[in-house]
Amino acid sequence: MCFEECFKVWFVYFPKAVASSIVGMLLGLIPTVVFAVATTAITLVRTPINFWITFKVALTSLILRPGLR
């Protein structure tokens, strides 16, 4: 009886579990790559704009105006 159960576990259930895990990981890579590329693209576009707005506000603010006492 133990031989049949051990055989079933190692040669039926274990390969099915490994195969489904591999398929699941490969399917999980697709949205991961999409989200990583989207996040990088948004960062590359928005960072220079945010720097420009920050420097523009800093240069036109009262802090940097000459002649203040």
GUBA-935261 format. One record per atom (N, C-alpha, C): residue number from 0; atom name; x, y, z. Coordinates in Angstrom, 1 decimal, padded with zeros to 4 digits. Layout:
SITE  num  atomo      c1      c2      c3
SITE  NUM     CA       X       Y       Z
...
This chain:
SITE  num  atomo      c1      c2      c3
SITE    0      N   000.8  -001.2   000.0
SITE    0     CA   000.0   000.0   000.0
SITE    0      C   000.9   001.3   000.0
SITE    1      N   001.9   001.3   000.8
SITE    1     CA   002.8   002.4   000.8
SITE    1      C   003.4   002.7  -000.5
SITE    2      N   003.8   001.6  -001.2
SITE    2     CA   004.5   001.7  -002.5
SITE    2      C   003.6   002.4  -003.5
SITE    3      N   002.3   002.0  -003.5
SITE    3     CA   001.4   002.6  -004.4
SITE    3      C   001.1   004.1  -004.2
SITE    4      N   001.0   004.4  -002.9
SITE    4     CA   000.8   005.8  -002.5
SITE    4      C   002.1   006.7  -002.8
SITE    5      N   003.2   006.1  -002.5
SITE    5     CA   004.5   006.8  -002.8
SITE    5      C   004.7   007.0  -004.3
SITE    6      N   004.4   006.0  -005.0
SITE    6     CA   004.5   006.0  -006.5
SITE    6      C   003.6   007.1  -007.1
SITE    7      N   002.3   007.2  -006.5
SITE    7     CA   001.4   008.1  -007.0
SITE    7      C   001.8   009.6  -006.7
SITE    8      N   002.4   009.7  -005.5
SITE    8     CA   002.8   011.1  -005.1
SITE    8      C   004.0   011.5  -005.9
SITE    9      N   005.0   010.7  -006.1
SITE    9     CA   006.2   011.1  -006.8
SITE    9      C   006.1   011.1  -008.3
SITE   10      N   005.2   010.3  -008.9
SITE   10     CA   005.2   010.2  -010.3
SITE   10      C   003.9   010.8  -010.9
SITE   11      N   002.9   011.2  -010.1
SITE   11     CA   001.7   011.8  -010.6
SITE   11      C   001.5   013.2  -010.1
SITE   12      N   001.4   013.3  -008.8
SITE   12     CA   001.1   014.6  -008.2
SITE   12      C   002.3   015.6  -008.3
SITE   13      N   003.5   015.1  -008.0
SITE   13     CA   004.6   016.0  -008.0
SITE   13      C   004.9   016.6  -009.4
SITE   14      N   005.0   015.8  -010.4
SITE   14     CA   005.2   016.4  -011.7
SITE   14      C   004.1   017.4  -012.1
SITE   15      N   002.8   017.1  -011.8
SITE   15     CA   001.7   018.0  -012.1
SITE   15      C   001.9   019.3  -011.3
SITE   16      N   002.3   019.2  -010.1
SITE   16     CA   002.5   020.4  -009.3
SITE   16      C   003.7   021.3  -009.8
SITE   17      N   004.7   020.6  -010.2
SITE   17     CA   005.9   021.3  -010.8
SITE   17      C   005.5   022.0  -012.1
SITE   18      N   004.8   021.3  -013.0
SITE   18     CA   004.4   021.8  -014.3
SITE   18      C   003.5   023.0  -014.1
SITE   19      N   002.5   022.9  -013.2
SITE   19     CA   001.6   024.0  -013.0
SITE   19      C   002.3   025.2  -012.4
SITE   20      N   003.3   025.0  -011.5
SITE   20     CA   004.0   026.1  -011.0
SITE   20      C   004.8   026.8  -012.0
SITE   21      N   005.5   026.0  -012.9
SITE   21     CA   006.2   026.7  -014.0
SITE   21      C   005.3   027.5  -014.9
SITE   22      N   004.2   026.9  -015.3
SITE   22     CA   003.3   027.7  -016.1
SITE   22      C   002.8   028.9  -015.4
SITE   23      N   002.5   028.8  -014.1
SITE   23     CA   002.0   030.0  -013.4
SITE   23      C   003.1   031.1  -013.3
SITE   24      N   004.3   030.7  -013.1
SITE   24     CA   005.4   031.7  -013.0
SITE   24      C   005.6   032.4  -014.4
SITE   25      N   005.5   031.6  -015.4
SITE   25     CA   005.7   032.2  -016.8
SITE   25      C   004.5   033.1  -017.1
SITE   26      N   003.3   032.8  -016.7
SITE   26     CA   002.2   033.7  -016.9
SITE   26      C   002.3   034.9  -016.0
SITE   27      N   002.9   034.8  -014.9
SITE   27     CA   003.0   035.9  -014.0
SITE   27      C   004.1   036.9  -014.5
SITE   28      N   005.0   036.4  -015.3
SITE   28     CA   006.0   037.3  -015.8
SITE   28      C   005.5   038.4  -016.8
SITE   29      N   004.4   038.0  -017.5
SITE   29     CA   003.9   038.9  -018.5
SITE   29      C   003.4   040.2  -017.9
SITE   30      N   002.5   040.2  -016.9
SITE   30     CA   002.1   041.5  -016.3
SITE   30      C   003.2   042.2  -015.6
SITE   31      N   004.2   041.4  -015.0
SITE   31     CA   005.3   042.0  -014.3
SITE   31      C   006.1   042.9  -015.3
SITE   32      N   006.4   042.4  -016.4
SITE   32     CA   007.2   043.1  -017.4
SITE   32      C   006.4   044.3  -017.9
SITE   33      N   005.1   044.2  -018.1
SITE   33     CA   004.3   045.3  -018.6
SITE   33      C   004.3   046.4  -017.6
SITE   34      N   004.1   046.1  -016.3
SITE   34     CA   004.0   047.1  -015.3
SITE   34      C   005.4   047.7  -015.0
SITE   35      N   006.5   047.0  -015.1
SITE   35     CA   007.8   047.5  -015.0
SITE   35      C   008.2   048.5  -016.1
SITE   36      N   007.8   048.2  -017.3
SITE   36     CA   008.1   049.1  -018.4
SITE   36      C   007.2   050.3  -018.3
SITE   37      N   006.0   050.2  -017.9
SITE   37     CA   005.1   051.3  -017.8
SITE   37      C   005.6   052.3  -016.7
SITE   38      N   006.0   051.7  -015.6
SITE   38     CA   006.5   052.5  -014.5
SITE   38      C   007.8   053.3  -014.9
SITE   39      N   008.7   052.6  -015.6
SITE   39     CA   009.9   053.2  -016.0
SITE   39      C   009.6   054.3  -017.0
SITE   40      N   008.7   054.1  -017.9
SITE   40     CA   008.3   055.1  -018.9
SITE   40      C   007.7   056.4  -018.3
SITE   41      N   006.8   056.1  -017.3
SITE   41     CA   006.2   057.3  -016.7
SITE   41      C   007.2   058.1  -015.9
SITE   42      N   008.2   057.4  -015.2
SITE   42     CA   009.2   058.0  -014.5
SITE   42      C   010.1   058.9  -015.4
SITE   43      N   010.5   058.3  -016.5
SITE   43     CA   011.4   059.0  -017.4
SITE   43      C   010.7   060.2  -018.0
SITE   44      N   009.4   060.2  -018.2
SITE   44     CA   008.7   061.3  -018.7
SITE   44      C   008.4   062.4  -017.7
SITE   45      N   008.0   062.0  -016.5
SITE   45     CA   007.5   062.9  -015.5
SITE   45      C   008.7   063.6  -014.7
SITE   46      N   009.8   062.9  -014.5
SITE   46     CA   010.9   063.5  -013.7
SITE   46      C   011.4   064.8  -014.2
SITE   47      N   011.8   064.9  -015.5
SITE   47     CA   012.2   066.2  -016.0
SITE   47      C   011.1   067.3  -015.9
SITE   48      N   009.9   067.0  -016.1
SITE   48     CA   008.8   067.9  -015.9
SITE   48      C   008.7   068.4  -014.5
SITE   49      N   008.8   067.5  -013.6
SITE   49     CA   008.7   067.8  -012.1
SITE   49      C   009.9   068.7  -011.7
SITE   50      N   011.1   068.4  -012.2
SITE   50     CA   012.3   069.2  -011.9
SITE   50      C   012.1   070.6  -012.5
SITE   51      N   011.6   070.7  -013.7
SITE   51     CA   011.4   072.1  -014.3
SITE   51      C   010.4   072.9  -013.5
SITE   52      N   009.3   072.3  -013.1
SITE   52     CA   008.2   073.0  -012.4
SITE   52      C   008.8   073.4  -011.0
SITE   53      N   009.6   072.6  -010.4
SITE   53     CA   010.1   072.9  -009.1
SITE   53      C   011.1   074.1  -009.2
SITE   54      N   012.0   074.0  -010.2
SITE   54     CA   013.0   075.1  -010.4
SITE   54      C   012.3   076.4  -010.8
SITE   55      N   011.2   076.3  -011.6
SITE   55     CA   010.5   077.5  -012.0
SITE   55      C   009.9   078.2  -010.8
SITE   56      N   009.2   077.4  -009.9
SITE   56     CA   008.6   078.0  -008.7
SITE   56      C   009.7   078.5  -007.8
SITE   57      N   010.8   077.9  -007.7
SITE   57     CA   011.9   078.4  -006.8
SITE   57      C   012.5   079.7  -007.3
SITE   58      N   012.6   079.8  -008.6
SITE   58     CA   013.2   081.0  -009.2
SITE   58      C   012.3   082.2  -009.2
SITE   59      N   011.0   081.9  -009.3
SITE   59     CA   010.0   083.0  -009.3
SITE   59      C   009.4   083.3  -008.0
SITE   60      N   009.9   082.6  -006.9
SITE   60     CA   009.3   082.9  -005.6
SITE   60      C   009.9   084.0  -004.9
SITE   61      N   009.4   084.4  -003.8
SITE   61     CA   009.9   085.6  -003.1
SITE   61      C   011.2   085.3  -002.4
SITE   62      N   011.6   084.0  -002.3
SITE   62     CA   012.8   083.6  -001.6
SITE   62      C   014.0   084.1  -002.4
SITE   63      N   014.0   084.0  -003.7
SITE   63     CA   015.1   084.4  -004.5
SITE   63      C   015.1   085.7  -005.1
SITE   64      N   014.1   086.6  -004.8
SITE   64     CA   014.1   087.9  -005.3
SITE   64      C   015.1   088.8  -004.7
SITE   65      N   015.8   089.6  -005.5
SITE   65     CA   016.8   090.5  -004.9
SITE   65      C   016.1   091.7  -004.3
SITE   66      N   016.7   092.3  -003.3
SITE   66     CA   016.2   093.6  -002.8
SITE   66      C   015.3   093.4  -001.6
SITE   67      N   015.0   092.2  -001.2
SITE   67     CA   014.2   092.0   000.0
SITE   67      C   014.9   092.3   001.2
SITE   68      N   014.3   092.9   002.2
SITE   68     CA   015.0   093.2   003.5
SITE   68      C   014.4   092.4   004.6
